[in-house]
């Protein structure tokens, strides 16, 4: 067994370029895993820089120098974000408040429905089970209320952190875009000399991460806007809040769509009951999810969809457990990185096969 491991090691890591690649990845993993919370503003700025690099390049092709192009793109992006915040946040906040006020009525409706189960279906339920379900539901509602209150206090404590982000992130994005080439040259100066495989993986992943971030933002906008139009046409309550939730759910492949289905179905059920509008809502929501998974995702992520769904879900669970939100957000690129690194590592069998 030990000899087999040694042979595998020699086959995969006989090339010094492969050793350098693994060392660079290990160093990056240690930095992000242990110091990710300290460099979180930098991570946010890097994501935004990837997103905004495309319009900067387009403006450069039109003859605009890089620095004015960077300033124009950042000012435009910041203005759009401020406009979105002032338009969306008050509406979302109002709908959250209305939803919290409606929770007691929803709970009473659930309690009434459960209490009527023995009368409607005497062969499926008894009074003891009904009482147990009611008590458990009440405890869950109380616990949810306590969580909301604690979250409110926690959000007040994070105002200072938000202020820091609002100042640091735009500055970091500006310098990352303005001095991109200088920073890349400086980074290449401290990397190992035997970095041929590392550069090969970097060029491949750089293009994929750029396309992934741009595609993910477009997917969030398209799914969110389509959901809002659908919910508004059906006159569903909390349409803006639910549309934002559906749009953000695409950040977590497969799992997010399954989770956000619950609040959409619950709100529709309490608004209409088991009537035709409720079934129309489920049908329209199902069509949105089907178009997203079978049409939009293959168009936006032509490379990423080559990963098996099981591999994507495992990547979400593993990287999300290690790095939280950023692990979930970059689960697909990280899974692609693992695949690219594995394929890039040399094997002694390859020259023999080519020689024959």
C-alpha positions in Angstrom: 0.0 0.0 0.0 2.8 2.4 1.0 4.8 1.6 -2.2 1.7 2.2 -4.3 1.3 5.7 -2.7 5.0 6.4 -3.4 4.6 5.4 -7.0 1.5 7.6 -7.4 3.4 10.5 -5.8 6.4 10.1 -8.1 4.1 9.9 -11.1 2.2 13.0 -10.2 4.9 15.2 -8.5 8.1 14.3 -10.3 7.8 17.6 -12.2 9.0 20.7 -10.2 6.3 22.7 -11.9 3.7 20.5 -10.4 5.2 20.9 -6.9 5.1 24.7 -7.4 1.5 24.6 -8.4 0.5 22.6 -5.3 2.5 24.9 -3.1 0.8 28.0 -4.5 -2.6 26.5 -4.1 -1.8 25.4 -0.5 -0.5 28.8 0.4 -3.7 30.5 -1.0 -5.9 28.0 0.8 -4.2 28.7 4.2 -4.4 32.5 3.7 -8.1 32.5 2.8 -9.1 29.8 5.4 -7.4 31.4 8.4 -7.4 35.1 7.4 -10.4 35.3 5.1 -12.5 37.4 7.6 -9.7 39.9 7.8 -9.4 40.4 4.1 -13.1 40.2 3.3 -13.2 43.8 1.9 -10.4 42.8 -0.5 -12.3 39.7 -1.6 -15.4 41.8 -2.3 -13.3 44.3 -4.2 -11.7 41.5 -6.3 -15.2 40.2 -7.2 -16.3 43.7 -8.3 -13.1 44.2 -10.2 -13.7 41.1 -12.1 -17.2 42.2 -12.9 -16.2 45.8 -13.9 -13.1 44.8 -16.0 -15.3 44.0 -19.0 -16.8 47.5 -19.4 -13.4 49.0 -18.7 -11.9 46.9 -21.6 -14.8 47.9 -23.9 -14.2 51.6 -23.2 -10.5 51.1 -23.8 -11.2 49.7 -27.2 -13.2 52.9 -28.0 -10.0 54.9 -27.4 -10.7 56.0 -23.8 -7.6 55.8 -21.6 -7.7 53.3 -18.8 -7.8 55.7 -15.8 -10.8 57.8 -17.1 -12.5 54.5 -18.2 -12.1 53.1 -14.7 -13.4 56.3 -13.1 -16.4 56.4 -15.5 -17.3 52.7 -14.9 -17.0 53.0 -11.1 -19.1 56.2 -10.9 -21.8 54.6 -13.1 -21.8 51.4 -11.2 -22.0 53.2 -7.8 -24.8 55.4 -9.0 -26.8 52.4 -10.2 -26.2 50.6 -6.8 -27.3 53.8 -4.9 -30.4 54.1 -7.0 -31.2 50.4 -6.5 -30.7 50.7 -2.7 -33.0 53.7 -2.5 -35.7 52.1 -4.7 -35.6 48.5 -3.4 -34.5 48.6 0.2 -37.5 50.7 1.5 -40.0 48.5 -0.4 -38.3 45.3 0.9 -38.2 46.6 4.4 -41.9 47.5 4.3 -42.8 44.1 3.0 -40.6 42.4 5.6 -42.5 44.3 8.3 -45.9 43.3 6.8 -44.8 39.7 6.6 -43.8 39.7 10.3 -47.1 41.3 11.2 -48.9 38.5 9.2 -47.0 35.7 10.8 -49.5 35.4 13.8 -52.4 35.2 11.3 -50.6 32.5 9.4 -49.9 30.6 12.5 -53.5 30.8 13.6 -54.5 29.5 10.1 -52.1 26.6 10.4 -53.3 25.8 14.0 -56.9 25.9 12.8 -56.2 23.7 9.8 -54.3 21.1 12.0 -57.1 21.1 14.6 -59.6 20.2 11.8 -57.5 17.3 10.5 -59.1 14.7 12.9 -62.6 15.7 11.7 -61.6 15.7 8.0 -59.4 12.6 8.0 -60.1 10.6 11.2 -58.3 7.6 9.8 -55.0 9.5 9.2 -54.6 11.4 12.5 -55.5 11.3 16.2 -55.8 14.1 18.7 -52.5 13.4 20.4 -50.5 13.7 17.2 -52.3 17.0 16.4 -51.5 18.5 19.8 -47.9 17.5 19.4 -47.7 19.2 16.0 -49.4 22.3 17.3 -47.0 22.6 20.2 -44.0 22.1 18.0 -45.2 24.7 15.5 -45.8 27.2 18.3 -42.3 26.6 19.7 -40.8 27.1 16.2 -42.7 30.4 15.7 -41.5 31.6 19.1 -37.9 30.6 18.3 -38.1 32.3 14.9 -39.3 35.5 16.6 -36.4 35.4 19.0 -34.0 34.9 16.0 -35.5 37.9 14.2 -35.0 40.1 17.3 -31.4 38.9 17.8 -30.7 39.5 14.1 -32.0 43.1 14.4 -29.6 43.8 17.3 -26.8 42.1 15.3 -27.6 44.3 12.3 -27.3 47.4 14.4 -23.9 46.3 15.6 -22.8 45.7 12.0 -23.5 49.3 10.9 -19.8 50.2 11.5 -18.7 47.3 9.4 -21.0 48.4 6.6 -19.5 51.9 6.8 -16.0 50.5 6.5 -17.0 48.5 3.4 -18.6 51.5 1.8 -15.3 53.4 2.1 -12.7 50.7 1.5 -14.3 48.6 -1.2 -14.7 51.4 -3.8 -11.1 52.5 -3.2 -9.8 48.9 -3.5 -11.8 48.4 -6.7 -10.4 51.6 -8.2 -6.8 50.6 -7.5 -7.3 47.0 -8.6 -8.7 48.2 -11.9 -6.3 51.1 -12.4 -3.1 49.3 -11.4 -4.0 45.8 -12.6 -1.0 45.1 -14.7 1.5 46.5 -12.1 -0.1 44.2 -9.4 0.1 41.2 -11.7 3.8 41.9 -12.4 4.5 42.3 -8.7 2.7 39.0 -7.9 4.7 37.2 -10.6 7.9 38.5 -9.1 7.3 36.6 -5.8 6.0 33.4 -7.3 8.3 30.4 -7.8 10.3 30.2 -11.1 9.0 26.8 -11.9 5.4 27.9 -12.5 4.5 26.8 -16.0 1.6 24.6 -14.8 0.5 27.3 -12.3 0.3 29.9 -15.1 -1.6 27.4 -17.3 -4.2 26.9 -14.6 -4.3 30.6 -13.9 -5.0 31.6 -17.5 -7.8 29.0 -17.7 -9.4 29.9 -14.4 -9.0 33.7 -14.9 -11.3 33.5 -18.0 -13.7 31.2 -16.2 -14.0 33.3 -13.1 -14.6 36.4 -15.2 -17.3 34.7 -17.2 -18.8 33.1 -14.0 -19.1 36.4 -12.1 -20.6 38.2 -15.0 -22.9 35.4 -15.8 -24.0 34.9 -12.2 -24.9 38.6 -11.8 -26.9 38.5 -15.1 -28.6 35.3 -13.9 -29.6 37.0 -10.6 -31.0 40.0 -12.5 -32.9 38.0 -15.1 -34.4 35.5 -12.7 -35.3 38.2 -10.1 -36.9 40.5 -12.7 -38.8 37.6 -14.3 -40.0 36.5 -10.9 -41.2 40.0 -9.9 -43.1 40.4 -13.2 -44.8 37.0 -12.7 -45.6 37.7 -9.0 -46.9 41.2 -9.8 -49.2 39.9 -12.6 -50.6 37.3 -10.3 -51.0 40.0 -7.6 -49.0 37.9 -5.1 -48.3 39.5 -1.7 -44.7 40.5 -0.9 -43.8 40.2 -4.6 -40.7 42.4 -4.4 -39.4 40.5 -1.3 -40.0 37.1 -2.8 -38.6 38.1 -6.2 -35.4 39.2 -4.5 -35.2 35.9 -2.6 -35.7 33.9 -5.8 -33.1 36.0 -7.6 -30.5 35.5 -4.9 -31.4 31.8 -4.6 -29.4 31.1 -7.8 -26.2 31.8 -5.8 -26.7 28.3 -4.4 -27.1 25.8 -7.3 -30.0 23.4 -6.9 -30.3 23.9 -3.1 -31.3 27.6 -3.3 -34.2 26.9 -5.7 -35.5 24.1 -3.4 -35.3 26.3 -0.3 -36.9 29.4 -1.8 -39.8 27.4 -3.1 -41.2 27.0 0.5 -41.8 30.8 1.2 -43.3 31.3 -2.3 -45.7 28.4 -1.9 -46.6 29.3 1.7 -47.4 32.9 0.9 -49.5 31.8 -2.1 -51.3 29.2 0.0 -52.3 31.6 2.7 -53.3 34.3 0.2 -55.5 32.1 -2.0 -55.8 28.7 -0.4 -56.1 25.6 -2.7 -57.7 27.6 -5.5 -56.8 28.1 -9.2 -54.6 31.2 -8.6 -52.4 29.1 -6.2 -51.9 26.4 -8.8 -51.2 29.1 -11.5 -48.5 30.5 -9.1 -46.9 27.1 -8.8 -47.0 26.5 -12.5 -45.5 29.9 -13.3 -42.8 29.5 -10.7 -41.9 26.0 -12.0 -41.6 27.4 -15.5 -39.2 30.1 -14.3 -37.0 27.5 -12.5 -37.1 25.1 -15.5 -36.1 27.9 -17.9 -33.3 29.0 -15.6 -31.9 25.5 -15.2 -32.3 24.3 -18.8 -31.9 27.4 -20.9 -30.3 30.3 -19.0 -27.6 28.4 -17.1 -26.3 26.5 -20.1 -26.1 29.8 -22.1 -24.3 31.8 -19.3 -22.1 29.0 -18.0 -21.3 26.8 -21.0 -18.1 25.6 -19.3 -19.4 25.1 -15.8 -22.4 22.9 -16.8 -19.9 20.2 -17.8 -19.7 19.4 -14.0 -22.0 16.7 -12.8 -24.8 18.0 -10.5 -23.5 15.8 -7.7 -20.1 17.4 -8.0 -21.7 20.9 -7.8 -23.7 20.0 -4.7 -20.7 18.5 -3.0 -18.7 21.6 -3.9 -21.4 23.8 -2.4 -21.4 21.8 0.8 -17.6 21.5 1.2 -16.5 25.0 0.1 -19.5 26.6 1.8 -18.6 24.8 5.1 -15.0 26.1 4.8 -15.5 29.7 3.6 -19.2 30.5 4.2 -20.8 32.8 1.6 -17.7 33.1 -0.6 -17.4 29.3 -0.7 -20.9 28.9 -1.8 -20.6 31.8 -4.4 -17.5 30.3 -5.9 -18.4 26.7 -5.5 -18.6 26.0 -9.3 -15.3 27.8 -10.1 -13.6 26.1 -7.2 -14.8 22.7 -8.4 -13.6 23.6 -11.9 -10.3 24.6 -10.4 -9.9 21.2 -8.7 -10.7 19.5 -12.0 -8.2 21.7 -13.9 -5.4 21.2 -11.4 -5.9 17.4 -11.4 -5.8 17.4 -15.2 -2.7 19.7 -15.2 -0.6 17.5 -12.9 1.8 15.4 -15.0 1.6 11.6 -15.3 4.4 9.3 -16.3 1.9 7.2 -18.2 1.3 10.0 -20.7 4.7 10.0 -22.5 4.7 6.2 -22.7 1.2 6.3 -24.4 2.3 9.0 -26.8 5.5 7.1 -27.6 3.7 4.0 -28.5 
